[in-house]
């Protein structure tokens, strides 16, 4: 049996009513898991049908996790995290709506940007235990920025049928995740 099937079977057996309530709210743990795995492996092709859904429960969870880990590291910056997230979603939505031949939904943009925040959450969790003021951490932050922007641009390209424009999409995504890396490191 596959690992994700084991996890979801255990969750459904442990919380029998939980799955019914989540279905009523539109929360699909299988899709959240698949989107998270797509972000964690930036070289795997993205499934455009799953990524085109406007699931915001995972991104909100990752934003809260980023805020909590920043707070645990002694940097209470919830306002900056949510303000940067909202402003960047609007900016990237406008940019993609101008670049894409297909219609772009705001929820899809917010979902993709939120899911691709996961490597920054890992960097912030690393900051809880170690000081982030050295060269190794700078290299780790740059790798995290590249990871986030590569994942986000790959998902946008596959979802919006923007063949050959990955670098054009990756650049503003790298700027966005660079802001999150600056919030995490300093």
N, CA and C atoms as an extended XYZ file, in Angstrom:
558
Properties=species:S:1:pos:R:3:atomname:S:1:resname:S:1:resid:I:1 pbc="F F F"
N         0.854       -1.180        0.000 N   UNK     1
C         0.000        0.000        0.000 CA  UNK     1
C         0.898        1.241        0.000 C   UNK     1
N         0.480        2.244       -0.706 N   UNK     2
C         1.239        3.477       -0.827 CA  UNK     2
C         1.218        4.261        0.489 C   UNK     2
N         2.286        5.034        0.741 N   UNK     3
C         2.410        5.765        1.998 CA  UNK     3
C         1.250        6.731        2.213 C   UNK     3
N         0.884        7.487        1.156 N   UNK     4
C        -0.185        8.478        1.344 CA  UNK     4
C        -1.525        7.803        1.588 C   UNK     4
N        -1.747        6.620        1.019 N   UNK     5
C        -2.990        5.908        1.290 CA  UNK     5
C        -3.039        5.436        2.733 C   UNK     5
N        -1.894        5.009        3.262 N   UNK     6
C        -1.840        4.581        4.661 CA  UNK     6
C        -2.153        5.752        5.582 C   UNK     6
N        -1.552        6.911        5.320 N   UNK     7
C        -1.772        8.096        6.152 CA  UNK     7
C        -3.230        8.501        6.133 C   UNK     7
N        -3.844        8.553        4.934 N   UNK     8
C        -5.227        9.006        4.845 CA  UNK     8
C        -6.198        7.981        5.407 C   UNK     8
N        -5.883        6.687        5.279 N   UNK     9
C        -6.729        5.671        5.904 CA  UNK     9
C        -6.675        5.794        7.419 C   UNK     9
N        -5.492        6.011        7.969 N   UNK    10
C        -5.356        6.177        9.412 CA  UNK    10
C        -6.096        7.418        9.888 C   UNK    10
N        -5.990        8.516        9.127 N   UNK    11
C        -6.694        9.739        9.520 CA  UNK    11
C        -8.199        9.531        9.495 C   UNK    11
N        -8.699        8.893        8.457 N   UNK    12
C       -10.138        8.684        8.353 CA  UNK    12
C       -10.649        7.719        9.416 C   UNK    12
N        -9.844        6.715        9.814 N   UNK    13
C       -10.264        5.808       10.873 CA  UNK    13
C       -10.189        6.472       12.240 C   UNK    13
N        -9.210        7.352       12.428 N   UNK    14
C        -9.041        8.008       13.720 CA  UNK    14
C       -10.078        9.106       13.923 C   UNK    14
N       -10.370        9.832       12.861 N   UNK    15
C       -11.356       10.911       12.907 CA  UNK    15
C       -12.490       10.587       11.927 C   UNK    15
N       -13.444        9.734       12.291 N   UNK    16
C       -14.459        9.338       11.311 CA  UNK    16
C       -15.352       10.494       10.867 C   UNK    16
N       -15.699       11.400       11.746 N   UNK    17
C       -16.538       12.528       11.360 CA  UNK    17
C       -15.727       13.662       10.770 C   UNK    17
N       -14.427       13.637       11.032 N   UNK    18
C       -13.551       14.694       10.553 CA  UNK    18
C       -13.549       14.770        9.030 C   UNK    18
N       -13.505       13.618        8.375 N   UNK    19
C       -13.466       13.622        6.914 CA  UNK    19
C       -14.771       14.143        6.331 C   UNK    19
N       -15.898       13.874        6.976 N   UNK    20
C       -17.182       14.370        6.482 CA  UNK    20
C       -17.234       15.889        6.574 C   UNK    20
N       -16.781       16.436        7.693 N   UNK    21
C       -16.790       17.889        7.861 CA  UNK    21
C       -15.825       18.566        6.894 C   UNK    21
N       -14.683       17.950        6.676 N   UNK    22
C       -13.723       18.530        5.735 CA  UNK    22
C       -14.263       18.523        4.321 C   UNK    22
N       -14.981       17.477        3.944 N   UNK    23
C       -15.582       17.440        2.614 CA  UNK    23
C       -16.639       18.527        2.461 C   UNK    23
N       -17.412       18.776        3.530 N   UNK    24
C       -18.408       19.838        3.476 CA  UNK    24
C       -17.757       21.206        3.316 C   UNK    24
N       -16.593       21.394        3.936 N   UNK    25
C       -15.881       22.665        3.841 CA  UNK    25
C       -15.045       22.771        2.575 C   UNK    25
N       -14.908       21.682        1.838 N   UNK    26
C       -14.117       21.709        0.613 CA  UNK    26
C       -12.642       21.467        0.834 C   UNK    26
N       -12.285       20.893        1.968 N   UNK    27
C       -10.884       20.598        2.265 CA  UNK    27
C       -10.611       19.156        1.865 C   UNK    27
N        -9.713       18.971        0.932 N   UNK    28
C        -9.369       17.641        0.445 CA  UNK    28
C        -7.914       17.366        0.810 C   UNK    28
N        -7.698       16.507        1.797 N   UNK    29
C        -6.344       16.245        2.269 CA  UNK    29
C        -5.482       15.575        1.203 C   UNK    29
N        -6.091       14.808        0.331 N   UNK    30
C        -5.339       14.167       -0.733 CA  UNK    30
C        -4.757       15.209       -1.685 C   UNK    30
N        -5.542       16.221       -2.041 N   UNK    31
C        -5.038       17.285       -2.915 CA  UNK    31
C        -3.987       18.138       -2.212 C   UNK    31
N        -4.167       18.388       -0.928 N   UNK    32
C        -3.165       19.142       -0.169 CA  UNK    32
C        -1.847       18.370       -0.169 C   UNK    32
N        -1.922       17.069        0.034 N   UNK    33
C        -0.718       16.244        0.053 CA  UNK    33
C        -0.048       16.230       -1.322 C   UNK    33
N        -0.835       16.103       -2.389 N   UNK    34
C        -0.270       16.083       -3.742 CA  UNK    34
C         0.368       17.422       -4.104 C   UNK    34
N        -0.256       18.520       -3.717 N   UNK    35
C         0.317       19.842       -3.994 CA  UNK    35
C         1.606       20.046       -3.203 C   UNK    35
N         1.618       19.584       -1.967 N   UNK    36
C         2.829       19.707       -1.153 CA  UNK    36
C         3.966       18.894       -1.751 C   UNK    36
N         3.678       17.688       -2.216 N   UNK    37
C         4.710       16.868       -2.851 CA  UNK    37
C         5.198       17.488       -4.151 C   UNK    37
N         4.320       18.158       -4.874 N   UNK    38
C         4.733       18.845       -6.104 CA  UNK    38
C         5.710       19.965       -5.789 C   UNK    38
N         5.486       20.677       -4.706 N   UNK    39
C         6.393       21.747       -4.308 CA  UNK    39
C         7.714       21.174       -3.799 C   UNK    39
N         7.643       20.090       -3.053 N   UNK    40
C         8.863       19.515       -2.491 CA  UNK    40
C         9.776       18.901       -3.552 C   UNK    40
N         9.239       18.539       -4.699 N   UNK    41
C        10.045       18.010       -5.795 CA  UNK    41
C         9.890       18.938       -7.004 C   UNK    41
N        10.737       19.965       -7.114 N   UNK    42
C        10.546       20.945       -8.190 CA  UNK    42
C        10.855       20.407       -9.586 C   UNK    42
N        11.460       19.230       -9.688 N   UNK    43
C        11.794       18.676      -10.992 CA  UNK    43
C        10.736       17.708      -11.507 C   UNK    43
N         9.743       17.410      -10.677 N   UNK    44
C         8.630       16.556      -11.089 CA  UNK    44
C         7.617       17.407      -11.852 C   UNK    44
N         7.090       16.911      -12.966 N   UNK    45
C         6.083       17.696      -13.697 CA  UNK    45
C         4.837       17.927      -12.837 C   UNK    45
N         4.306       19.126      -12.926 N   UNK    46
C         3.128       19.479      -12.127 CA  UNK    46
C         1.865       19.055      -12.854 C   UNK    46
N         0.906       18.572      -12.093 N   UNK    47
C        -0.394       18.210      -12.637 CA  UNK    47
C        -1.262       19.461      -12.637 C   UNK    47
N        -1.544       19.984      -13.822 N   UNK    48
C        -2.277       21.239      -13.945 CA  UNK    48
C        -3.692       21.169      -13.418 C   UNK    48
N        -4.327       19.986      -13.469 N   UNK    49
C        -5.714       19.889      -13.014 CA  UNK    49
C        -5.823       20.051      -11.503 C   UNK    49
N        -4.852       19.502      -10.762 N   UNK    50
C        -4.879       19.645       -9.304 CA  UNK    50
C        -4.504       21.062       -8.905 C   UNK    50
N        -3.529       21.629       -9.594 N   UNK    51
C        -3.059       22.956       -9.224 CA  UNK    51
C        -4.029       24.064       -9.620 C   UNK    51
N        -4.943       23.771      -10.509 N   UNK    52
C        -5.889       24.794      -10.938 CA  UNK    52
C        -7.016       24.995       -9.928 C   UNK    52
N        -7.117       24.123       -8.941 N   UNK    53
C        -8.139       24.279       -7.914 CA  UNK    53
C        -7.721       25.349       -6.911 C   UNK    53
N        -8.679       26.074       -6.429 N   UNK    54
C        -8.378       27.170       -5.508 CA  UNK    54
C        -8.515       26.685       -4.066 C   UNK    54
N        -7.545       25.912       -3.640 N   UNK    55
C        -7.504       25.407       -2.281 CA  UNK    55
C        -6.633       26.347       -1.458 C   UNK    55
N        -7.219       27.012       -0.492 N   UNK    56
C        -6.462       27.958        0.322 CA  UNK    56
C        -6.194       27.459        1.735 C   UNK    56
N        -6.636       26.253        2.065 N   UNK    57
C        -6.393       25.749        3.420 CA  UNK    57
C        -4.912       25.424        3.626 C   UNK    57
N        -4.256       24.850        2.637 N   UNK    58
C        -2.825       24.571        2.750 CA  UNK    58
C        -1.980       25.832        2.825 C   UNK    58
N        -2.193       26.803        1.910 N   UNK    59
C        -1.417       28.044        1.995 CA  UNK    59
C        -1.618       28.822        3.295 C   UNK    59
N        -2.830       28.834        3.802 N   UNK    60
C        -3.060       29.524        5.081 CA  UNK    60
C        -2.312       28.805        6.200 C   UNK    60
N        -2.323       27.480        6.146 N   UNK    61
C        -1.579       26.699        7.130 CA  UNK    61
C        -0.087       26.997        7.051 C   UNK    61
N         0.458       27.108        5.840 N   UNK    62
C         1.888       27.393        5.686 CA  UNK    62
C         2.223       28.825        6.109 C   UNK    62
N         1.317       29.780        5.862 N   UNK    63
C         1.556       31.158        6.331 CA  UNK    63
C         1.546       31.219        7.854 C   UNK    63
N         0.611       30.500        8.463 N   UNK    64
C         0.575       30.457        9.928 CA  UNK    64
C         1.835       29.782       10.465 C   UNK    64
N         2.268       28.700        9.802 N   UNK    65
C         3.487       28.010       10.238 CA  UNK    65
C         4.701       28.924       10.116 C   UNK    65
N         4.762       29.722        9.045 N   UNK    66
C         5.869       30.674        8.898 CA  UNK    66
C         5.833       31.717       10.005 C   UNK    66
N         4.656       32.242       10.295 N   UNK    67
C         4.540       33.217       11.373 CA  UNK    67
C         4.893       32.642       12.733 C   UNK    67
N         4.469       31.406       12.984 N   UNK    68
C         4.759       30.770       14.271 CA  UNK    68
C         6.255       30.501       14.420 C   UNK    68
N         6.887       29.986       13.365 N   UNK    69
C         8.322       29.711       13.468 CA  UNK    69
C         9.135       30.994       13.562 C   UNK    69
N         8.681       32.052       12.894 N   UNK    70
C         9.365       33.343       13.052 CA  UNK    70
C         9.214       33.861       14.478 C   UNK    70
N         8.036       33.683       15.054 N   UNK    71
C         7.814       34.110       16.431 CA  UNK    71
C         8.662       33.287       17.397 C   UNK    71
N         8.776       31.997       17.146 N   UNK    72
C         9.611       31.147       17.995 CA  UNK    72
C        11.085       31.524       17.885 C   UNK    72
N        11.475       32.088       16.746 N   UNK    73
C        12.863       32.529       16.570 CA  UNK    73
C        13.083       33.930       17.135 C   UNK    73
N        12.032       34.538       17.696 N   UNK    74
C        12.171       35.860       18.301 CA  UNK    74
C        11.850       37.000       17.355 C   UNK    74
N        11.189       36.722       16.253 N   UNK    75
C        10.838       37.754       15.269 CA  UNK    75
C         9.324       37.725       15.062 C   UNK    75
N         8.600       38.498       15.819 N   UNK    76
C         7.143       38.534       15.703 CA  UNK    76
C         6.752       39.404       14.518 C   UNK    76
N         6.564       38.777       13.374 N   UNK    77
C         6.313       39.522       12.138 CA  UNK    77
C         5.100       38.986       11.386 C   UNK    77
N         4.021       38.675       12.094 N   UNK    78
C         2.823       38.171       11.433 CA  UNK    78
C         2.273       39.176       10.430 C   UNK    78
N         2.290       40.439       10.790 N   UNK    79
C         1.765       41.467        9.889 CA  UNK    79
C         2.538       41.553        8.593 C   UNK    79
N         3.853       41.451        8.666 N   UNK    80
C         4.671       41.474        7.457 CA  UNK    80
C         4.409       40.245        6.585 C   UNK    80
N         4.239       39.088        7.216 N   UNK    81
C         3.986       37.862        6.453 CA  UNK    81
C         2.667       37.974        5.705 C   UNK    81
N         1.597       38.379        6.398 N   UNK    82
C         0.294       38.463        5.742 CA  UNK    82
C         0.222       39.637        4.773 C   UNK    82
N         0.821       40.757        5.110 N   UNK    83
C         0.823       41.903        4.204 CA  UNK    83
C         1.598       41.630        2.927 C   UNK    83
N         2.768       41.012        3.068 N   UNK    84
C         3.563       40.660        1.891 CA  UNK    84
C         2.842       39.610        1.054 C   UNK    84
N         2.213       38.653        1.711 N   UNK    85
C         1.477       37.614        0.981 CA  UNK    85
C         0.331       38.218        0.173 C   UNK    85
N        -0.469       39.061        0.802 N   UNK    86
C        -1.628       39.642        0.105 CA  UNK    86
C        -1.189       40.550       -1.040 C   UNK    86
N        -0.213       41.403       -0.794 N   UNK    87
C         0.253       42.316       -1.831 CA  UNK    87
C         0.881       41.565       -2.991 C   UNK    87
N         1.665       40.540       -2.690 N   UNK    88
C         2.321       39.789       -3.758 CA  UNK    88
C         1.322       38.973       -4.560 C   UNK    88
N         0.297       38.460       -3.921 N   UNK    89
C        -0.738       37.734       -4.670 CA  UNK    89
C        -1.426       38.647       -5.672 C   UNK    89
N        -1.704       39.866       -5.250 N   UNK    90
C        -2.329       40.827       -6.171 CA  UNK    90
C        -1.383       41.163       -7.319 C   UNK    90
N        -0.116       41.416       -7.003 N   UNK    91
C         0.852       41.770       -8.040 CA  UNK    91
C         1.097       40.645       -9.035 C   UNK    91
N         1.275       39.434       -8.548 N   UNK    92
C         1.526       38.301       -9.444 CA  UNK    92
C         0.261       37.957      -10.234 C   UNK    92
N        -0.905       38.150       -9.625 N   UNK    93
C        -2.158       37.940      -10.356 CA  UNK    93
C        -2.249       38.896      -11.544 C   UNK    93
N        -1.942       40.152      -11.326 N   UNK    94
C        -1.987       41.142      -12.421 CA  UNK    94
C        -0.955       40.776      -13.489 C   UNK    94
N         0.236       40.417      -13.063 N   UNK    95
C         1.290       40.050      -14.006 CA  UNK    95
C         0.903       38.825      -14.837 C   UNK    95
N         0.410       37.788      -14.186 N   UNK    96
C         0.042       36.578      -14.910 CA  UNK    96
C        -1.175       36.775      -15.798 C   UNK    96
N        -2.103       37.617      -15.388 N   UNK    97
C        -3.269       37.870      -16.242 CA  UNK    97
C        -2.874       38.613      -17.513 C   UNK    97
N        -1.784       39.384      -17.468 N   UNK    98
C        -1.292       40.036      -18.673 CA  UNK    98
C        -0.482       39.085      -19.550 C   UNK    98
N         0.206       38.138      -18.945 N   UNK    99
C         1.095       37.241      -19.679 CA  UNK    99
C         0.398       35.989      -20.218 C   UNK    99
N        -0.624       35.507      -19.541 N   UNK   100
C        -1.209       34.213      -19.866 CA  UNK   100
C        -2.285       34.321      -20.942 C   UNK   100
N        -2.297       33.359      -21.874 N   UNK   101
C        -3.378       33.336      -22.861 CA  UNK   101
C        -4.687       32.828      -22.269 C   UNK   101
N        -4.617       32.138      -21.134 N   UNK   102
C        -5.814       31.621      -20.472 CA  UNK   102
C        -6.210       32.526      -19.314 C   UNK   102
N        -7.433       32.349      -18.858 N   UNK   103
C        -7.927       33.130      -17.720 CA  UNK   103
C        -7.231       32.663      -16.440 C   UNK   103
N        -6.872       33.612      -15.605 N   UNK   104
C        -6.192       33.333      -14.346 CA  UNK   104
C        -7.147       33.657      -13.212 C   UNK   104
N        -7.254       32.749      -12.247 N   UNK   105
C        -8.084       33.063      -11.084 CA  UNK   105
C        -7.186       33.501       -9.936 C   UNK   105
N        -7.685       34.434       -9.156 N   UNK   106
C        -6.918       34.942       -8.031 CA  UNK   106
C        -6.665       33.843       -7.006 C   UNK   106
N        -7.644       32.981       -6.809 N   UNK   107
C        -7.481       31.890       -5.857 CA  UNK   107
C        -6.383       30.923       -6.261 C   UNK   107
N        -6.250       30.675       -7.552 N   UNK   108
C        -5.185       29.795       -8.041 CA  UNK   108
C        -3.815       30.407       -7.773 C   UNK   108
N        -3.682       31.708       -8.012 N   UNK   109
C        -2.411       32.394       -7.769 CA  UNK   109
C        -2.073       32.354       -6.281 C   UNK   109
N        -3.045       32.647       -5.432 N   UNK   110
C        -2.809       32.629       -3.988 CA  UNK   110
C        -2.481       31.219       -3.509 C   UNK   110
N        -3.136       30.219       -4.075 N   UNK   111
C        -2.877       28.842       -3.682 CA  UNK   111
C        -1.462       28.414       -4.048 C   UNK   111
N        -1.043       28.692       -5.263 N   UNK   112
C         0.294       28.292       -5.713 CA  UNK   112
C         1.373       29.025       -4.925 C   UNK   112
N         1.218       30.332       -4.751 N   UNK   113
C         2.223       31.087       -4.001 CA  UNK   113
C         2.297       30.634       -2.547 C   UNK   113
N         1.164       30.274       -1.969 N   UNK   114
C         1.150       29.805       -0.587 CA  UNK   114
C         1.776       28.437       -0.423 C   UNK   114
N         1.477       27.528       -1.338 N   UNK   115
C         2.088       26.199       -1.247 CA  UNK   115
C         3.591       26.264       -1.463 C   UNK   115
N         4.036       27.142       -2.343 N   UNK   116
C         5.466       27.234       -2.627 CA  UNK   116
C         6.224       27.966       -1.527 C   UNK   116
N         5.533       28.414       -0.504 N   UNK   117
C         6.171       29.036        0.649 CA  UNK   117
C         6.800       28.003        1.587 C   UNK   117
N         6.550       26.733        1.345 N   UNK   118
C         6.999       25.670        2.247 CA  UNK   118
C         8.516       25.654        2.483 C   UNK   118
N         9.396       25.827        1.492 N   UNK   119
C        10.827       25.873        1.805 CA  UNK   119
C        11.222       27.048        2.708 C   UNK   119
N        10.508       28.162        2.606 N   UNK   120
C        10.783       29.284        3.513 CA  UNK   120
C        10.354       28.954        4.939 C   UNK   120
N         9.305       28.149        5.082 N   UNK   121
C         8.895       27.689        6.409 CA  UNK   121
C         9.987       26.801        7.006 C   UNK   121
N        10.580       25.960        6.167 N   UNK   122
C        11.683       25.108        6.641 CA  UNK   122
C        12.888       25.950        7.058 C   UNK   122
N        13.206       26.994        6.283 N   UNK   123
C        14.310       27.886        6.648 CA  UNK   123
C        14.013       28.607        7.956 C   UNK   123
N        12.779       29.017        8.137 N   UNK   124
C        12.392       29.686        9.370 CA  UNK   124
C        12.439       28.729       10.557 C   UNK   124
N        12.056       27.480       10.340 N   UNK   125
C        12.153       26.488       11.417 CA  UNK   125
C        13.617       26.231       11.777 C   UNK   125
N        14.499       26.291       10.796 N   UNK   126
C        15.932       26.154       11.041 CA  UNK   126
C        16.432       27.324       11.890 C   UNK   126
N        15.813       28.505       11.699 N   UNK   127
C        16.218       29.699       12.444 CA  UNK   127
C        15.853       29.620       13.922 C   UNK   127
N        14.923       28.737       14.270 N   UNK   128
C        14.553       28.584       15.671 CA  UNK   128
C        15.725       28.031       16.466 C   UNK   128
N        16.502       27.155       15.856 N   UNK   129
C        17.561       26.455       16.567 CA  UNK   129
C        18.955       27.012       16.306 C   UNK   129
N        19.165       27.681       15.189 N   UNK   130
C        20.492       28.161       14.819 CA  UNK   130
C        20.450       29.639       14.439 C   UNK   130
N        21.561       30.306       14.617 N   UNK   131
C        21.682       31.698       14.196 CA  UNK   131
C        21.805       31.746       12.676 C   UNK   131
N        21.119       32.681       12.077 N   UNK   132
C        21.110       32.776       10.617 CA  UNK   132
C        22.032       33.882       10.103 C   UNK   132
N        23.082       34.177       10.819 N   UNK   133
C        23.957       35.280       10.450 CA  UNK   133
C        25.327       34.792        9.980 C   UNK   133
N        25.375       33.802        9.088 N   UNK   134
C        26.654       33.361        8.547 CA  UNK   134
C        26.512       33.016        7.066 C   UNK   134
N        27.606       32.660        6.438 N   UNK   135
C        27.631       32.437        4.994 CA  UNK   135
C        26.844       31.189        4.606 C   UNK   135
N        26.916       30.130        5.423 N   UNK   136
C        26.189       28.904        5.114 CA  UNK   136
C        24.683       29.154        5.051 C   UNK   136
N        24.188       29.952        5.960 N   UNK   137
C        22.757       30.253        5.979 CA  UNK   137
C        22.374       31.126        4.788 C   UNK   137
N        23.265       32.007        4.363 N   UNK   138
C        22.999       32.812        3.180 CA  UNK   138
C        22.864       31.921        1.954 C   UNK   138
N        23.728       30.925        1.864 N   UNK   139
C        23.640       29.965        0.754 CA  UNK   139
C        22.348       29.160        0.862 C   UNK   139
N        21.980       28.743        2.079 N   UNK   140
C        20.720       28.025        2.284 CA  UNK   140
C        19.520       28.891        1.895 C   UNK   140
N        19.555       30.170        2.240 N   UNK   141
C        18.468       31.076        1.885 CA  UNK   141
C        18.378       31.237        0.368 C   UNK   141
N        19.520       31.345       -0.307 N   UNK   142
C        19.504       31.449       -1.773 CA  UNK   142
C        18.957       30.178       -2.411 C   UNK   142
N        19.319       29.024       -1.866 N   UNK   143
C        18.772       27.764       -2.370 CA  UNK   143
C        17.260       27.686       -2.141 C   UNK   143
N        16.827       28.171       -0.984 N   UNK   144
C        15.393       28.203       -0.702 CA  UNK   144
C        14.638       29.111       -1.650 C   UNK   144
N        15.222       30.258       -1.964 N   UNK   145
C        14.596       31.181       -2.910 CA  UNK   145
C        14.480       30.530       -4.282 C   UNK   145
N        15.567       29.892       -4.714 N   UNK   146
C        15.546       29.211       -6.026 CA  UNK   146
C        14.528       28.077       -6.037 C   UNK   146
N        14.455       27.341       -4.940 N   UNK   147
C        13.514       26.234       -4.838 CA  UNK   147
C        12.073       26.730       -4.928 C   UNK   147
N        11.764       27.762       -4.152 N   UNK   148
C        10.405       28.318       -4.154 CA  UNK   148
C        10.029       28.867       -5.527 C   UNK   148
N        10.923       29.657       -6.116 N   UNK   149
C        10.583       30.289       -7.395 CA  UNK   149
C        10.526       29.271       -8.526 C   UNK   149
N        11.390       28.257       -8.493 N   UNK   150
C        11.331       27.212       -9.515 CA  UNK   150
C        10.025       26.427       -9.416 C   UNK   150
N         9.627       26.085       -8.199 N   UNK   151
C         8.369       25.356       -8.005 CA  UNK   151
C         7.171       26.191       -8.439 C   UNK   151
N         7.131       27.445       -8.019 N   UNK   152
C         5.991       28.299       -8.363 CA  UNK   152
C         5.906       28.533       -9.871 C   UNK   152
N         7.033       28.826      -10.493 N   UNK   153
C         6.993       29.085      -11.933 CA  UNK   153
C         6.636       27.825      -12.711 C   UNK   153
N         7.116       26.660      -12.264 N   UNK   154
C         6.770       25.398      -12.928 CA  UNK   154
C         5.270       25.148      -12.845 C   UNK   154
N         4.691       25.396      -11.693 N   UNK   155
C         3.256       25.168      -11.518 CA  UNK   155
C         2.448       26.162      -12.345 C   UNK   155
N         2.850       27.427      -12.338 N   UNK   156
C         2.138       28.425      -13.140 CA  UNK   156
C         2.214       28.095      -14.629 C   UNK   156
N         3.377       27.659      -15.096 N   UNK   157
C         3.555       27.349      -16.513 CA  UNK   157
C         2.667       26.178      -16.915 C   UNK   157
N         2.608       25.143      -16.076 N   UNK   158
C         1.801       23.976      -16.423 CA  UNK   158
C         0.304       24.252      -16.290 C   UNK   158
N        -0.071       25.065      -15.329 N   UNK   159
C        -1.487       25.348      -15.112 CA  UNK   159
C        -2.048       26.309      -16.149 C   UNK   159
N        -1.271       27.292      -16.535 N   UNK   160
C        -1.766       28.361      -17.408 CA  UNK   160
C        -1.319       28.224      -18.862 C   UNK   160
N        -0.692       27.116      -19.223 N   UNK   161
C        -0.240       26.854      -20.598 CA  UNK   161
C         0.625       27.994      -21.123 C   UNK   161
N         1.665       28.329      -20.381 N   UNK   162
C         2.574       29.409      -20.760 CA  UNK   162
C         3.930       28.814      -21.135 C   UNK   162
N         3.958       28.030      -22.187 N   UNK   163
C         5.179       27.338      -22.591 CA  UNK   163
C         6.274       28.343      -22.947 C   UNK   163
N         7.485       28.090      -22.486 N   UNK   164
C         8.628       28.925      -22.813 CA  UNK   164
C         8.732       30.216      -22.027 C   UNK   164
N         7.924       30.404      -21.005 N   UNK   165
C         7.942       31.649      -20.239 CA  UNK   165
C         8.310       31.417      -18.776 C   UNK   165
N         8.947       30.297      -18.478 N   UNK   166
C         9.221       29.976      -17.077 CA  UNK   166
C        10.171       30.980      -16.433 C   UNK   166
N        11.186       31.431      -17.151 N   UNK   167
C        12.103       32.418      -16.561 CA  UNK   167
C        11.410       33.755      -16.319 C   UNK   167
N        10.488       34.122      -17.205 N   UNK   168
C         9.755       35.378      -17.013 CA  UNK   168
C         8.846       35.319      -15.784 C   UNK   168
N         8.356       34.146      -15.480 N   UNK   169
C         7.507       33.984      -14.298 CA  UNK   169
C         8.366       33.768      -13.048 C   UNK   169
N         9.514       33.100      -13.224 N   UNK   170
C        10.363       32.786      -12.063 CA  UNK   170
C        10.988       34.036      -11.455 C   UNK   170
N        11.278       35.049      -12.276 N   UNK   171
C        11.948       36.250      -11.740 CA  UNK   171
C        11.103       36.983      -10.696 C   UNK   171
N         9.837       37.341      -10.976 N   UNK   172
C         9.063       38.000       -9.905 CA  UNK   172
C         8.799       37.083       -8.719 C   UNK   172
N         8.697       35.767       -8.973 N   UNK   173
C         8.529       34.832       -7.854 CA  UNK   173
C         9.778       34.817       -6.983 C   UNK   173
N        10.955       34.895       -7.615 N   UNK   174
C        12.211       34.926       -6.847 CA  UNK   174
C        12.303       36.204       -6.017 C   UNK   174
N        11.834       37.316       -6.569 N   UNK   175
C        11.819       38.564       -5.792 CA  UNK   175
C        10.905       38.443       -4.582 C   UNK   175
N         9.745       37.832       -4.790 N   UNK   176
C         8.794       37.643       -3.695 CA  UNK   176
C         9.385       36.761       -2.599 C   UNK   176
N         9.907       35.606       -2.978 N   UNK   177
C        10.449       34.704       -1.963 CA  UNK   177
C        11.748       35.235       -1.375 C   UNK   177
N        12.412       36.129       -2.088 N   UNK   178
C        13.555       36.832       -1.520 CA  UNK   178
C        13.137       37.728       -0.356 C   UNK   178
N        11.956       38.341       -0.480 N   UNK   179
C        11.423       39.141        0.650 CA  UNK   179
C        11.170       38.254        1.877 C   UNK   179
N        10.591       37.087        1.626 N   UNK   180
C        10.339       36.171        2.750 CA  UNK   180
C        11.642       35.672        3.356 C   UNK   180
N        12.668       35.467        2.513 N   UNK   181
C        13.958       35.053        3.044 CA  UNK   181
C        14.583       36.168        3.881 C   UNK   181
N        14.419       37.416        3.451 N   UNK   182
C        14.930       38.538        4.246 CA  UNK   182
C        14.207       38.637        5.586 C   UNK   182
N        12.888       38.411        5.580 N   UNK   183
C        12.140       38.410        6.844 CA  UNK   183
C        12.643       37.300        7.764 C   UNK   183
N        13.003       36.172        7.168 N   UNK   184
C        13.447       35.035        7.968 CA  UNK   184
C        14.853       35.234        8.517 C   UNK   184
N        15.761       35.718        7.683 N   UNK   185
C        17.163       35.817        8.085 CA  UNK   185
C        17.399       36.997        9.016 C   UNK   185
N        16.770       38.143        8.733 N   UNK   186
C        17.045       39.336        9.556 CA  UNK   186
C        15.908       39.601       10.460 C   UNK   186
